[in-house]
Amino acid sequence: MEVEDFPVEGMTCSVCVRHVEKALYSLDAVESASVNLATERATVEFDASKLTTADIQSAVESAGYVAKLVAKTDARTDWSFGCFG
């Protein structure tokens, strides 16, 4: 299983959160999904051999919201954390 965390734009209330979660759970390979309105983020655990992050993004967008996939960074080179090697 793989876990991805990504921003979701366009949510304004708890009904929006449920709508996004329902879209995520409609994907067969999703094991769990949690959407947070306050942080505007979704965390999804899924079987990466059956589903891609692009599939997840598409499901969220089909529900009427914007899912932004964030490239993973290498903590050894991510200066935003002050780690230089």
C-alpha positions in Angstrom: 0.0 0.0 0.0 1.1 3.6 -0.7 0.0 6.7 1.1 -0.3 10.1 -0.7 -1.2 13.4 0.7 -2.2 16.3 -1.6 -4.0 19.6 -1.6 -7.7 19.8 -2.6 -9.1 23.1 -3.7 -12.7 24.2 -3.9 -14.1 22.7 -0.7 -16.2 25.1 1.4 -18.1 22.9 3.9 -18.4 19.4 5.4 -20.6 18.3 2.6 -17.8 19.0 0.2 -15.5 16.9 2.3 -17.9 14.0 2.2 -18.3 14.4 -1.6 -14.5 14.2 -2.1 -14.2 11.2 0.3 -17.1 9.5 -1.6 -15.2 10.1 -4.9 -12.0 8.6 -3.5 -13.7 5.6 -2.0 -15.4 4.9 -5.3 -12.0 3.8 -6.6 -11.6 0.0 -6.0 -7.9 0.2 -4.9 -8.5 2.9 -2.2 -8.0 1.3 1.2 -8.6 4.6 3.2 -9.2 8.2 2.5 -9.3 11.2 4.8 -10.1 14.7 3.8 -9.5 17.7 6.0 -11.5 20.9 5.3 -9.3 23.2 7.5 -6.0 22.2 5.8 -7.6 21.6 2.4 -5.7 18.3 2.1 -6.6 14.7 1.4 -4.7 11.6 2.5 -5.3 8.5 0.5 -4.0 5.0 1.2 -4.2 2.8 -2.0 -2.8 -0.1 -3.9 -0.3 1.5 -6.3 -0.2 -1.6 -8.4 -3.9 -1.0 -9.3 -4.2 2.8 -9.1 -2.1 5.8 -9.9 -2.1 9.3 -8.4 -3.4 10.6 -11.7 -6.5 8.3 -11.2 -7.0 9.8 -7.8 -6.7 13.3 -9.1 -9.2 12.5 -11.9 -11.7 11.1 -9.4 -11.5 14.3 -7.2 -11.8 16.5 -10.3 -14.8 14.5 -11.5 -16.5 15.3 -8.2 -16.0 19.0 -9.0 -12.8 19.9 -7.0 -9.2 20.5 -7.8 -6.6 18.0 -6.6 -3.0 19.1 -6.9 -0.4 16.4 -7.0 2.7 17.5 -5.3 6.0 16.1 -6.4 7.8 14.2 -3.7 11.0 15.7 -2.5 14.2 14.2 -1.2 14.6 15.5 2.4 18.4 15.6 1.9 18.0 18.3 -0.7 14.8 20.0 0.5 16.0 23.4 1.7 12.6 24.3 3.1 13.4 22.0 6.0 17.0 23.4 6.4 18.5 20.1 5.6 21.6 20.4 3.4 22.8 16.8 3.0 
